[in-house]
Amino acid sequence: MGSQVSKQAERRKTIRTEKKTLKELNVSSGETYPGSDYRPADRKNWMAGLGPEKIHINKIVWPGTHDSATNKIGIPFVSRPFAQCQSLSIYQQLVLGTRVLDIRVNEDRRVCHGILTTYSVDVVINDVKKFLSETQSEIIILEIRTEFGHQDPPEFEKYLEENLGEFLINQDNHVFDKTIAELLPKRIICVWKPSKSPQPKAGSPFWSANYLKDNWIDTDLPSTKFDSNLKHLGEQQPVSSRKFFYRVENTVTPQADNPVLCVKPVTQRIHGYARLFITQSFAKGIADRLQIFSTDFIDEDFVDACVGLTHARVEGKT
């Protein structure tokens, strides 16, 4: 018992130290980078606002959400706090400016996070279609994966094609060098990551797992995650040389050996340092590798941070 108490005390001390490290770095280095002062006039249509004919797919800094469809997961006040990573619906996230969605499904086509389930993936699809019907030039990366420990939903590719076919951008390496205008009226890059079913092939309406990569680490320590994100980003090629999307997740994850197991208070340890991460990317000369940037509980400032850097790239200011 005593050793367990001692271990928890040491863990709390480590967390305090890491939070202090990020706070001090933020004070010393600031949050100013090319485009940091830019605010889109209309987040719902921010791609249209920057000019679809000027924005190349590989130059976009895509604001994304982690575990996107968990706003109603589990039982409120009981199991929900342990799995909820977003408070907004998919439609609300898209209107706010989110352009990368991370959807996990089980064999019953229900969205899930681990063992907890929520609404049918139909809800996600309908929200995406509603948003696309209200906009003209916004491109979405829709990542759908079979959650770990679950089976692939039967005939899922057929289901997706029947519901989204008119919007799907076919898997093609040339897409990265094209502008949004050159891809329209197609609007969705759908990355399908099945557990056991065959991966989508070139020319398919779906993109395989190799086209969306990351280096996720399982930690609740904010400075450790921040430094790991910078390290792995630095190992990537510049966006102009890559034929895949690379994601950085500005999140930390509750750990079983720590008393705080609810997502929100844990992920808040790093949530406010998105702009600091971009600033540090410039300081280390690796900002040209940043592409998909994701978060829990997305807000307007996170979207603006990504859109601002995209604007700077479009205008040749980076």
N, C-alpha and C positions, 0 to 999 in steps of 0.2 A: 504493500500500500504506500509506504513511504517513498519508494523509488518511483512509483507512478506519479505521486504528487510532485516530486522533484523534477521529473521529466516534463510535466505540464508547466511548471514554473519556468523552466528553461526555454520551452517552446514559446511561451508568452513573451519572454525577454527577447528572443530572436525576432519575433514578429514586430515588436516595438522598435528594435534596432533597424530592421529593414524599412519600416514605414518612415523612420527618421531619415534614413539614407536618401530615399526618394524625395522627401520634402526638402532636404538641404540641397540636393542636386537641382531641384526645380527653382529654388531661390537663386542659386549661383549661376545657372545657365539660362534661365528664362524660357519663354515659350514662343520666341520670335523666329520665323523662318519664312522663306518666300511663299507668299499667299496667306500667311497666318492672319492677316487683317481682313481677308475677303469674307463676305457673308452673302450667300445666294439670296436673291430677291424672292425666289419661289422654290423652296426645297422640293416640292412635289415634282417640279419640272426643271431640276437644276442642270441636267444634261442638255436640255433644249436651250437653257439660258447661256450655256458656254459655247453653243454652236455645234450641232451634230456633224457638220462638214469639217470641223477643225479638230475634233476629239478622236484620236486613235485609240483603239481598244487597249493596247498595251501601255498607254500613258495614263490611264485612269487610275486614281487612288480610290478604290471601291470601298465605301462604308458598308460594313457587314455586321450581322448579328450572329452570336453564338447560341446554339440551341434555340433557334428562332421562334418555334411554335410551342413554347412552354408557358404562355401567359395564363392558361387555364388548366395546367397539368395537376393531377392529384386532387387531394381534398383541401379546400381552403383552410388555412390556419393549422392544418394537421400535417399532411405530407407535402403540400405545395411549397412551403419555404425551403425544402431540401432539394428541390429540382427545378424551380422556376428561375429562368435566366432572363426572361423578358416580361415586361408588364403590358406591352402593346400588342395588339393583334397584328397579323401579317400585313393587312391593308394599312393600318395605322403606321407601321414601320416604313412601308414603301412611300407613303405620303410624306413622312418625316424626312425621307432622303436615303433610306437604306437601299442598297442595290445588290447585296449578296445575302442569300438566305441559306441557312443550315438546317435542313429538315431530316429528322430520323424517324423511320417507320418500322413497324413490325409486320408479321405475316398477315395480319388482318387489315392492313392499310390504315392503321391508326398511328398517329404521331406518338412517340414515346421518348422517355429519357431514362435509360436503365430499365428498371422493372415497372416504373410508373407510366401510365398511358393518359392520353387526352383525346381530343376530337379526331375525327376521320381526316385523312389527307385531302378529302374533298373540300374541306374548309379552307385549306391552304390554296388549293387550285382556284377556288372561286374568288378568294381575296386577290390573288395575282391577276386573274382575268378582269376583275372589276377595276383594278388600278390601270391595267393596260388599256382598257376601254376609255379611260378618262385622260390619258396622256398619249402623246404621239411619238416621242423621240427618246424615251427612257429605256435603257437596256438593263436586264436583270440577269445575274448569275444565280441560278436555282440549283443548289446542291441537295440531292436527296440520297440518303444512304440507308441501308438496312442496319438498324441498331445492333450493337454487339450482343450476342447471345440469342438473337432472333433469326428466323428464317425469312427468306425473300418473299414478298407478296406475290402470289401467282399472277402471271401475265401482266406484270407491272409496266413494262415498257409499252405494251399495247394500250393499257389504260392511260398512260401519260400522253401517248401520241394522239389518242382519240380526243383528249381534253385540251391539249396545248399545241397540237400539230401545226396549226397555222402560224404560230409564233416562234417555233423552234429553229435555231441557227444550227446547221449541220456541223459536225465535227470536222474541222479543217484548219490546218496550221496557218493558212493565209489570213484567217480571221484576225489574228493578233496585230497585223500591220494595217488593217482596214479602219476607216472611220465609221462612226455610228451611222452616218448618212449612207454609206455604202452597204450597210447591213439591213437597213430598213426596207420593207416593213417587218422583217423578222425582229424579234425583241428579246428572246430568251436563250441564254447559253445554259443548257440543262446538263449538269454533271450527275450521272447516275452511278452510284457505288453499291452494287449488290454484294451480298455475302458469298454466295456460291454460284449464282447465275453467271453466264459469260459476260465479260466486259464489252461495252459498246465499241464498235470498230469504226475506222476512218470512213467518213461519208454518212455515218449514222446521224439521226436527229439528236442523239445523245452523246455526251462526252464522257470518256473513261476517267477512272480515278487518277491516272497519270497527269491529267490536265489541271488538277487542283491539289497542290501539295502544301504541307506545313510541317513544323517541328514542334508539336505540342508537348509540353512537359506537365506532369501532374504534381502541382505544388500549390500551397497556400501562401507562400512567401513572396511578397510583391517585388522586392529588389532582385531576388533570384530569378523570377520570371522575366522581369524587365531586361536584365543582363543576358539571359538566355535568348530572348527575342532578338536583341541586337547582334549577338554572336552568330546566330543562325541566318539572320538577314544578311550579314556581311559575307556569308559563304555562298550567297546566290549570285548569279549573273545579273547585270543590269536588265531592266524590263525590255529594253530594245533588242536584247540578245536571246530572250527566253521564248519558248513555245509552250509555256504552261503558266498557270496562275499560281502565285505563291502568297500564302496567307500568314499574317501575323495576328495572333489573338491577344488583345490587351485584357486578359482575364487571369484570375487565379481561382483555384478550386478547393472547396472544403476537404479536409483530410479526416479519416476515421479516428485518428489518435489525438484529435484536438477537440476541446469542448465546443467550439463554435462550428456547427455543421450546416447552418443555413447559408444559402448561396449569397444573398445580398450583402450582409455585413462583411463577408470574406472578400468578395470580388470588389467591394468598394475600396479595398486597400490599394488597388492599382487603377481603378476606374478613372480617376481624375488626372492621370498622367499621360493621356494620349498625345497631347501637344508636346509634352516634354520628350516623348519617344521620337516624334518627328524631328524635333530640334536636335536631339542626340544623333539621329541618323545623318543629319547634315554635318554635324561636328565630326563624325567619324568617316565622312565621305561615302556613305552607303545609301543616301536617300534615293538614288536612282534605281534602287532595287525594290523599294516599297510599292506594293500593288494592292492586295486586299488587306484591309485593316478592320478587324472585328472586335466586338465588345459585348458584354452583358449589359442589359438595361440601357439600350441606346438612347441618346438624347440629342438635342439640337446642336450642342457644341461639338460633339464627336463628329457629326455629319459635316459641320462647317469646317472642321480641321482637315478632313479628307478632301472636300470640295475645293477648299482654298488652295491646297497643294496641287490638285488637278488643274485649277485655273492657272496657277503659275507655270505649270508645264506647258499648257496649251499656248500661253502667251510668251513662251521662251524665256522665262525668268529664273529657271533653275539651272 
